[in-house]
Amino acid sequence: MAVKVLIPTPLRQFTGKQASIECSATTVGEALGSLTGSFAELRKHLYTDEGRIRSFVNVYLNDEDIRFLDKENTRTKDGDTISIVPSIAGGLREERALVDGKNRGERPWQFRLTHCRNKK
């Protein structure tokens, strides 16, 4: 069964700049295996050394998160679309983590709302 695998922009450098790949697969795992078989450098960005999909890589089958389906064993059918969505993290730079000129020991992403309130 032909399925389409959408490649996110940050990972296209490992697929010859291709935005999508079509392959024949009966499960999501087979499709990802076909993809990483064709583009070996991509494997380390999608899988851990133990062979599990990395925790920061989200995989969707037709807009459904496979973690809530049958994971890599989720069955595919002709015309399905698999989307690979790596999580992107970010935040304030460390020096901006100051409140009233003092670092309270928190990382920028740990700020509590109370730190942002205006004092009266």
DSSP file (Angstrom, degrees, kcal/mol; ACC not computed):
  #  RESIDUE AA STRUCTURE BP1 BP2  ACC     N-H-->O    O-->H-N    N-H-->O    O-->H-N    TCO  KAPPA ALPHA  PHI   PSI    X-CA   Y-CA   Z-CA
    1    1 A M              0   0    0      0, 0.0    24,-2.4     0, 0.0     2,-0.5   0.000 360.0 360.0 360.0 131.5    0.0    0.0    0.0
    2    2 A A  E     +A   24   0A   0     22,-0.2    77,-3.0    20,-0.1    78,-0.4  -0.644 360.0 175.1 -82.1 123.7    1.4    3.4   -1.0
    3    3 A V  E     -A   23   0A   0     20,-3.1    20,-2.4    -2,-0.5     2,-0.5  -0.918  24.9-131.5-124.1 154.3    1.7    5.9    1.9
    4    4 A K  E     -Ab  22  81A   0     76,-2.6    78,-3.4    -2,-0.3     2,-0.6  -0.908  13.4-158.4-108.0 130.4    3.2    9.3    1.9
    5    5 A V  E     -Ab  21  82A   0     16,-3.4    16,-2.1    -2,-0.5     2,-0.4  -0.941  11.6-145.6-109.9 118.0    5.7   10.3    4.6
    6    6 A L  E     -Ab  20  83A   0     76,-3.4    78,-1.3    -2,-0.6    14,-0.3  -0.703  10.2-149.6 -85.0 130.0    6.0   14.1    5.1
    7    7 A I        -     0   0    0     12,-3.0     5,-0.1    -2,-0.4    78,-0.1  -0.874  14.5-128.6-102.4 123.9    9.6   15.2    6.0
    8    8 A P    >>  -     0   0    0      0, 0.0     3,-1.6     0, 0.0     4,-0.7  -0.367  26.8-108.4 -70.0 152.6    9.9   18.3    8.2
    9    9 A T  G >4 S+     0   0    0      1,-0.3     3,-1.1     2,-0.2     4,-0.4   0.849 115.3  56.5 -50.1 -45.6   12.2   21.0    7.1
   10   10 A P  G 34 S+     0   0    0      0, 0.0    -1,-0.3     0, 0.0     3,-0.3   0.763 111.9  43.8 -62.8 -21.6   14.9   20.4    9.7
   11   11 A L  G X4 S+     0   0    0     -3,-1.6     3,-1.8     1,-0.2     4,-0.3   0.491  86.7  90.2-100.2  -4.1   15.3   16.8    8.6
   12   12 A R  G X<>S+     0   0    0     -3,-1.1     5,-3.0    -4,-0.7     3,-1.4   0.753  72.9  71.9 -65.9 -23.0   15.2   17.4    4.8
   13   13 A Q  G 3 5S+     0   0    0     -4,-0.4     3,-0.4    -3,-0.3    -1,-0.3   0.737  99.0  49.6 -63.0 -19.2   19.0   17.7    4.8
   14   14 A F  G < 5S+     0   0    0     -3,-1.8    28,-0.3     1,-0.2    -1,-0.3   0.475 109.3  51.1 -96.6  -4.3   19.1   13.9    5.4
   15   15 A T  T X 5S-     0   0    0     -3,-1.4     3,-1.0    -4,-0.3    -1,-0.2   0.003 123.3 -93.1-120.2  27.0   16.6   13.1    2.6
   16   16 A G  T 3 5S-     0   0    0     -3,-0.4    -3,-0.2     1,-0.2     3,-0.1   0.839  78.8 -63.8  65.0  31.8   18.2   14.9   -0.3
   17   17 A K  T 3 <S+     0   0    0     -5,-3.0     2,-0.3     1,-0.2    -1,-0.2   0.658  92.6 154.0  66.1  19.2   16.0   18.0    0.5
   18   18 A Q    <   -     0   0    0     -3,-1.0    -1,-0.2    -6,-0.4    -3,-0.1  -0.621  38.5-154.8 -79.8 135.6   12.8   16.0   -0.4
   19   19 A A  S    S+     0   0    0     -2,-0.3   -12,-3.0     1,-0.2     2,-0.3   0.719  76.8   9.8 -81.5 -23.0    9.7   17.3    1.4
   20   20 A S  E     -A    6   0A   0    -14,-0.3     2,-0.4    -5,-0.1   -14,-0.2  -0.990  60.4-153.0-154.3 158.9    8.0   13.9    1.2
   21   21 A I  E     -A    5   0A   0    -16,-2.1   -16,-3.4    -2,-0.3     2,-0.4  -0.992  10.9-147.6-132.7 138.9    8.7   10.3    0.3
   22   22 A E  E     +A    4   0A   0     -2,-0.4     2,-0.3   -18,-0.2   -18,-0.2  -0.912  28.6 159.7-107.2 137.4    6.2    7.7   -1.0
   23   23 A C  E     -A    3   0A   0    -20,-2.4   -20,-3.1    -2,-0.4     2,-0.6  -0.946  42.6-106.6-147.8 167.8    6.7    4.1    0.0
   24   24 A S  E     +A    2   0A   0     -2,-0.3     2,-0.3   -22,-0.2   -22,-0.2  -0.892  53.4 145.1-100.4 121.7    4.8    0.8    0.3
   25   25 A A        -     0   0    0    -24,-2.4     3,-0.1    -2,-0.6    -2,-0.1  -0.991  44.0-156.9-157.1 146.9    4.0   -0.2    3.9
   26   26 A T  S    S+     0   0    0     -2,-0.3    50,-2.5     1,-0.1     2,-0.3   0.577  86.6  31.8-100.3 -13.2    1.3   -1.9    5.9
   27   27 A T  B  > S-E   75   0B   0     48,-0.3     4,-1.9     1,-0.1    48,-0.2  -0.923  81.9-114.0-136.5 163.7    2.3   -0.2    9.2
   28   28 A V  H  > S+     0   0    0     46,-2.0     4,-2.7    -2,-0.3     5,-0.2   0.903 117.8  55.7 -61.6 -41.3    3.8    3.1   10.3
   29   29 A G  H  > S+     0   0    0     43,-2.8     4,-2.4     1,-0.2    -1,-0.2   0.887 105.9  50.5 -59.7 -41.2    6.9    1.2   11.5
   30   30 A E  H  > S+     0   0    0     42,-0.4     4,-2.4     2,-0.2    -1,-0.2   0.905 110.8  49.7 -63.6 -41.0    7.4   -0.3    8.1
   31   31 A A  H  X S+     0   0    0     -4,-1.9     4,-2.3     2,-0.2    -2,-0.2   0.930 113.3  45.1 -64.6 -45.3    7.1    3.1    6.4
   32   32 A L  H  X S+     0   0    0     -4,-2.7     4,-2.7     1,-0.2     5,-0.2   0.868 112.6  52.7 -66.6 -34.9    9.6    4.7    8.9
   33   33 A G  H  X S+     0   0    0     -4,-2.4     4,-1.7    -5,-0.2    -2,-0.2   0.887 109.5  48.5 -64.9 -39.9   11.9    1.6    8.4
   34   34 A S  H  X S+     0   0    0     -4,-2.4     4,-1.8     2,-0.2    -2,-0.2   0.910 112.3  49.6 -64.9 -42.4   11.7    2.1    4.6
   35   35 A L  H  X S+     0   0    0     -4,-2.3     4,-1.9     1,-0.2    -2,-0.2   0.942 114.8  41.9 -62.2 -49.3   12.5    5.8    5.0
   36   36 A T  H  < S+     0   0    0     -4,-2.7     7,-0.3     1,-0.2    -1,-0.2   0.746 110.5  58.8 -73.7 -22.0   15.5    5.2    7.3
   37   37 A G  H  < S+     0   0    0     -4,-1.7     3,-0.3    -5,-0.2    -1,-0.2   0.867 112.1  39.9 -69.4 -36.6   16.6    2.3    5.1
   38   38 A S  H  < S+     0   0    0     -4,-1.8     2,-0.4     1,-0.3    -2,-0.2   0.792 127.7  33.8 -80.0 -29.8   16.8    4.7    2.2
   39   39 A F    >X  +     0   0    0     -4,-1.9     3,-1.7    -5,-0.2     4,-0.6  -0.733  69.0 178.9-130.4  81.7   18.3    7.5    4.2
   40   40 A A  H >> S+     0   0    0     -2,-0.4     3,-1.1    -3,-0.3     4,-0.5   0.803  76.9  62.2 -57.7 -36.1   20.5    6.0    6.9
   41   41 A E  H 34 S+     0   0    0      1,-0.3     4,-0.3   -27,-0.2     3,-0.3   0.759  96.5  62.0 -63.4 -23.3   21.6    9.3    8.4
   42   42 A L  H X> S+     0   0    0     -3,-1.7     3,-1.3   -28,-0.3     4,-1.0   0.788  86.2  75.4 -71.8 -28.3   18.0   10.1    9.3
   43   43 A R  H XX S+     0   0    0     -3,-1.1     4,-3.0    -4,-0.6     3,-1.0   0.884  90.2  53.3 -55.3 -45.7   17.7    7.1   11.6
   44   44 A K  H 3< S+     0   0    0     -4,-0.5    -1,-0.3    -3,-0.3    -2,-0.1   0.709 108.3  52.5 -67.1 -17.5   19.7    8.6   14.5
   45   45 A H  H <4 S+     0   0    0     -3,-1.3    -1,-0.3    -4,-0.3    -2,-0.2   0.666 119.2  33.4 -88.8 -18.3   17.4   11.6   14.4
   46   46 A L  H << S+     0   0    0     -3,-1.0     8,-2.9    -4,-1.0     2,-0.3   0.741 117.8  46.4-103.9 -31.7   14.3    9.6   14.7
   47   47 A Y  B  <  -F   53   0C   0     -4,-3.0     6,-0.2     6,-0.3    -1,-0.1  -0.841  69.8-128.2-121.2 150.7   15.3    6.6   16.8
   48   48 A T    >   -     0   0    0      4,-2.9     3,-1.6    -2,-0.3    -2,-0.1  -0.304  43.4 -97.1 -78.5 173.8   17.2    5.9   20.1
   49   49 A D  T 3  S+     0   0    0      1,-0.3    -1,-0.1     2,-0.1    -5,-0.0   0.767 127.1  59.1 -63.3 -24.8   20.0    3.4   20.2
   50   50 A E  T 3  S-     0   0    0      2,-0.1    -1,-0.3     1,-0.0    -3,-0.0   0.503 121.6-107.9 -83.1  -4.0   17.5    0.9   21.5
   51   51 A G  S <  S+     0   0    0     -3,-1.6     2,-0.3     1,-0.3    -2,-0.1   0.591  76.0 130.1  90.7  10.8   15.4    1.3   18.4
   52   52 A R        -     0   0    0      1,-0.1    -4,-2.9     0, 0.0    -1,-0.3  -0.715  69.2 -97.3 -96.5 149.5   12.5    3.3   19.9
   53   53 A I  B     -F   47   0C   0     -2,-0.3    -6,-0.3    -6,-0.2    -7,-0.1  -0.453  52.3-101.9 -62.1 132.6   11.1    6.5   18.4
   54   54 A R    >   -     0   0    0     -8,-2.9     3,-1.7    -2,-0.2    -1,-0.1  -0.217  24.6-120.9 -58.6 146.8   12.8    9.4   20.2
   55   55 A S  T 3  S+     0   0    0      1,-0.3    -1,-0.1    -3,-0.1    -2,-0.1   0.765 111.6  52.6 -63.8 -26.4   10.5   11.1   22.8
   56   56 A F  T 3  S+     0   0    0     31,-0.1    31,-3.6    30,-0.0     2,-0.6   0.372  92.1  87.4 -93.2   6.7   10.8   14.5   21.1
   57   57 A V  E <   -C   86   0A   0     -3,-1.7     2,-0.4    29,-0.2   -11,-0.0  -0.927  62.6-163.0-106.5 119.5    9.7   13.1   17.7
   58   58 A N  E     -C   85   0A   0     27,-2.4    27,-3.6    -2,-0.6     2,-0.4  -0.849   2.0-162.6-102.2 136.2    5.9   13.0   17.2
   59   59 A V  E     -C   84   0A   0     -2,-0.4     7,-2.5    25,-0.2     2,-0.4  -0.975   5.6-169.5-123.2 131.0    4.5   10.8   14.4
   60   60 A Y  E     -CD  83  65A   0     23,-2.6    23,-2.6    -2,-0.4     2,-0.6  -0.937  15.3-155.5-121.9 140.7    1.0   11.2   13.1
   61   61 A L  E >  S-CD  82  64A   0      3,-2.8     3,-1.5    -2,-0.4    21,-0.2  -0.959  88.2 -24.5-112.1 111.1   -1.0    9.1   10.7
   62   62 A N  T 3  S-     0   0    0     19,-3.1    -1,-0.2    -2,-0.6    20,-0.1   0.916 129.2 -47.8  50.6  48.4   -3.6   11.2    9.0
   63   63 A D  T 3  S+     0   0    0     18,-0.3     2,-0.5     1,-0.2    -1,-0.3   0.520 114.7 118.2  72.9   8.2   -3.5   13.8   11.9
   64   64 A E  E <   -D   61   0A   0     -3,-1.5    -3,-2.8     2,-0.0     2,-0.3  -0.928  69.3-122.8-106.5 126.0   -3.8   11.1   14.6
   65   65 A D  E >   -D   60   0A   0     -2,-0.5     3,-1.8    -5,-0.2    -5,-0.2  -0.505  14.5-144.6 -66.6 122.1   -0.9   10.8   17.0
   66   66 A I  G > >S+     0   0    0     -7,-2.5     5,-2.4    -2,-0.3     3,-1.2   0.705  94.1  73.3 -66.5 -17.5    0.3    7.2   16.8
   67   67 A R  G 3 5S+     0   0    0     -8,-0.4    -1,-0.3     1,-0.3    -7,-0.1   0.794 101.8  43.7 -63.8 -25.1    1.1    7.1   20.5
   68   68 A F  G < 5S+     0   0    0     -3,-1.8    -1,-0.3     3,-0.1    -2,-0.2   0.332 119.1  45.9-101.3   5.2   -2.7    7.0   21.1
   69   69 A L  T < 5S-     0   0    0     -3,-1.2    -3,-0.1    -4,-0.2     3,-0.1   0.301 128.2 -52.1-109.1-119.2   -3.2    4.4   18.4
   70   70 A D  T > 5 -     0   0    0      1,-0.4     3,-1.9     5,-0.1    -3,-0.1  -0.015  70.0-135.0-115.0  27.6   -1.1    1.3   18.0
   71   71 A K  G > <S-     0   0    0     -5,-2.4     3,-1.7     1,-0.3    -1,-0.4  -0.245  77.8 -11.7  51.3-134.7    2.3    3.1   18.0
   72   72 A E  G 3  S+     0   0    0      1,-0.3   -43,-2.8   -44,-0.1   -42,-0.4   0.691 135.6  64.5 -69.3 -16.2    4.6    1.8   15.2
   73   73 A N  G <  S+     0   0    0     -3,-1.9    -1,-0.3   -45,-0.2    -2,-0.2   0.417  71.4 130.2 -84.7   2.5    2.2   -1.1   14.7
   74   74 A T    <   -     0   0    0     -3,-1.7   -46,-2.0    -4,-0.1   -45,-0.2  -0.388  62.1-121.0 -59.5 125.8   -0.5    1.2   13.5
   75   75 A R  B     -E   27   0B   0    -48,-0.2     2,-0.3    -2,-0.1   -48,-0.3  -0.392  25.8-154.7 -71.9 144.2   -1.9   -0.2   10.3
   76   76 A T        -     0   0    0    -50,-2.5     2,-0.3    -2,-0.1   -73,-0.1  -0.793   4.0-158.2-113.9 160.5   -1.8    2.0    7.1
   77   77 A K    >   -     0   0    0     -2,-0.3     3,-2.2   -75,-0.1   -51,-0.0  -0.908  41.8 -67.4-133.2 165.5   -3.9    1.9    4.0
   78   78 A D  T 3  S+     0   0    0     -2,-0.3   -75,-0.2     1,-0.3   -54,-0.0  -0.238 120.5  19.3 -54.2 128.8   -3.4    3.1    0.5
   79   79 A G  T 3  S+     0   0    0    -77,-3.0    -1,-0.3     1,-0.3   -76,-0.2   0.380  87.7 143.7  92.3  -3.5   -3.3    6.9    0.4
   80   80 A D    <   -     0   0    0     -3,-2.2   -76,-2.6   -78,-0.4     2,-0.4  -0.272  40.8-140.2 -66.4 155.9   -2.5    7.5    4.1
   81   81 A T  E     -b    4   0A   0    -78,-0.2   -19,-3.1   -76,-0.0     2,-0.5  -0.982   9.2-161.0-121.7 129.2   -0.2   10.3    5.1
   82   82 A I  E     -bC   5  61A   0    -78,-3.4   -76,-3.4    -2,-0.4     2,-0.5  -0.931   9.1-161.7-107.7 127.5    2.4   10.0    7.9
   83   83 A S  E     -bC   6  60A   0    -23,-2.6   -23,-2.6    -2,-0.5     2,-0.6  -0.933   7.0-154.8-112.4 131.6    3.8   13.2    9.3
   84   84 A I  E     - C   0  59A   0    -78,-1.3   -25,-0.2    -2,-0.5   -27,-0.0  -0.922  16.1-179.2-102.8 122.0    7.0   13.4   11.3
   85   85 A V  E     - C   0  58A   0    -27,-3.6   -27,-2.4    -2,-0.6     2,-0.2  -0.880  11.5-158.1-127.5  99.9    6.9   16.4   13.7
   86   86 A P  E     - C   0  57A   0      0, 0.0   -29,-0.2     0, 0.0     2,-0.2  -0.556  27.7-113.2 -74.8 140.3   10.0   17.0   15.9
   87   87 A S        -     0   0    0    -31,-3.6     2,-0.5    -2,-0.2   -31,-0.1  -0.502  26.6-149.0 -70.0 139.4    9.4   19.0   19.0
   88   88 A I        -     0   0    0     -2,-0.2     2,-0.3    -3,-0.0    -1,-0.0  -0.958  13.0-164.4-113.1 125.1   11.1   22.4   19.0
   89   89 A A        +     0   0    0     -2,-0.5     2,-0.3     2,-0.0     0, 0.0  -0.749  22.4 134.6-107.4 155.2   12.2   23.8   22.3
   90   90 A G        +     0   0    0     -2,-0.3     2,-0.3     3,-0.0    -2,-0.0  -0.972  10.3 152.9-175.6-176.6   13.2   27.3   23.1
   91   91 A G        -     0   0    0     -2,-0.3     2,-0.1    17,-0.0     3,-0.1  -0.986  50.9 -29.2 165.3-166.0   12.8   30.1   25.6
   92   92 A L        -     0   0    0     -2,-0.3    17,-0.1     1,-0.1     2,-0.1  -0.418  66.4-102.1 -74.4 150.5   14.4   33.1   27.0
   93   93 A R    >   -     0   0    0     -2,-0.1     3,-1.8     1,-0.1     4,-0.2  -0.404  37.0-107.7 -69.2 154.4   18.1   33.3   27.2
   94   94 A E  G >  S+     0   0    0      1,-0.3     3,-2.1     2,-0.2    -1,-0.1   0.847 116.4  57.9 -54.8 -41.9   19.5   32.7   30.7
   95   95 A E  G 3  S+     0   0    0      1,-0.3     3,-0.4     2,-0.1    -1,-0.3   0.698 100.3  59.1 -68.5 -14.3   20.4   36.3   31.4
   96   96 A R  G <  S+     0   0    0     -3,-1.8    -1,-0.3     1,-0.2    -2,-0.2   0.425  81.6  87.8 -88.4   1.8   16.8   37.3   30.9
   97   97 A A    <   +     0   0    0     -3,-2.1     7,-0.6    -4,-0.2     2,-0.3   0.159  65.2 114.5 -84.6  20.0   15.8   34.9   33.7
   98   98 A L  E     -G  103   0D   0     -3,-0.4     2,-0.5     5,-0.2     5,-0.2  -0.708  50.0-161.5 -94.4 142.5   16.4   37.6   36.2
   99   99 A V  E >  S-G  102   0D   0      3,-2.6     3,-1.9    -2,-0.3    17,-0.1  -0.992  82.1 -11.2-122.3 123.4   13.6   39.1   38.3
  100  100 A D  T 3  S-     0   0    0     -2,-0.5    -1,-0.1     1,-0.3     3,-0.1   0.851 130.2 -58.2  53.4  35.8   14.3   42.5   39.9
  101  101 A G  T 3  S+     0   0    0      1,-0.2     2,-0.4    -3,-0.0    -1,-0.3   0.526 118.0 107.7  77.5   4.8   17.9   42.0   38.9
  102  102 A K  E <   -G   99   0D   0     -3,-1.9    -3,-2.6    -5,-0.0     2,-0.6  -0.951  67.0-133.5-120.9 135.6   18.2   38.7   40.9
  103  103 A N  E     -G   98   0D   0     -2,-0.4    -5,-0.2    -5,-0.2    -8,-0.0  -0.760  13.0-162.7 -82.8 121.6   18.4   35.2   39.6
  104  104 A R        -     0   0    0     -2,-0.6    -1,-0.1    -7,-0.6     3,-0.1   0.242  48.4-101.7 -90.8  13.7   16.0   33.2   41.6
  105  105 A G  S    S+     0   0    0      1,-0.3     2,-0.3    -8,-0.1    -2,-0.1   0.510  84.3 123.2  82.9   3.8   17.6   29.9   40.5
  106  106 A E        -     0   0    0     -9,-0.3    -1,-0.3     2,-0.0    -2,-0.1  -0.690  63.3-120.9 -98.5 152.3   15.0   29.1   38.0
  107  107 A R    >   -     0   0    0     -2,-0.3     3,-2.1    -3,-0.1     4,-0.3  -0.517  37.4-104.3 -78.1 158.4   15.4   28.4   34.3
  108  108 A P  G >  S+     0   0    0      0, 0.0     3,-1.1     0, 0.0    -1,-0.1   0.850 121.9  54.0 -55.3 -36.1   13.5   30.8   32.1
  109  109 A W  G 3  S+     0   0    0      1,-0.2   -18,-0.0   -17,-0.1    -3,-0.0   0.530 101.6  61.4 -78.1  -3.7   10.9   28.1   31.3
  110  110 A Q  G <  S+     0   0    0     -3,-2.1    -1,-0.2     2,-0.1    -4,-0.0   0.384  71.7 132.6-101.0   3.3   10.3   27.6   35.0
  111  111 A F    <   -     0   0    0     -3,-1.1     2,-0.3    -4,-0.3   -14,-0.0  -0.270  49.9-139.0 -56.8 135.4    9.1   31.1   35.8
  112  112 A R    >   -     0   0    0      1,-0.1     3,-1.8     0, 0.0     4,-0.5  -0.656  21.7-113.6 -91.2 154.3    5.9   31.2   37.8
  113  113 A L  G >> S+     0   0    0      1,-0.3     3,-1.6    -2,-0.3     4,-0.6   0.810 113.3  68.9 -57.3 -30.7    3.2   33.6   37.0
  114  114 A T  G >4 S+     0   0    0      1,-0.3     3,-0.6     2,-0.2    -1,-0.3   0.782  92.0  60.2 -62.3 -25.4    3.9   35.4   40.3
  115  115 A H  G <4 S+     0   0    0     -3,-1.8    -1,-0.3     1,-0.2    -2,-0.2   0.708 104.3  50.3 -73.0 -18.5    7.2   36.5   39.0
  116  116 A C  G <4 S+     0   0    0     -3,-1.6    -1,-0.2    -4,-0.5    -2,-0.2   0.525  84.0 110.0 -99.0  -6.6    5.5   38.4   36.2
  117  117 A R  S << S-     0   0    0     -4,-0.6     2,-0.3    -3,-0.6    -3,-0.0  -0.407  72.1-115.2 -72.8 144.9    3.0   40.3   38.3
  118  118 A N        -     0   0    0     -2,-0.1     2,-0.4     1,-0.0    -1,-0.1  -0.596  26.9-126.9 -76.2 136.9    3.4   44.0   38.7
  119  119 A K              0   0    0     -2,-0.3    -1,-0.0     1,-0.1     0, 0.0  -0.694 360.0 360.0 -85.5 138.9    4.0   45.2   42.2
  120  120 A K              0   0    0     -2,-0.4    -1,-0.1     0, 0.0    -2,-0.0   0.381 360.0 360.0-107.3 360.0    1.7   47.9   43.5
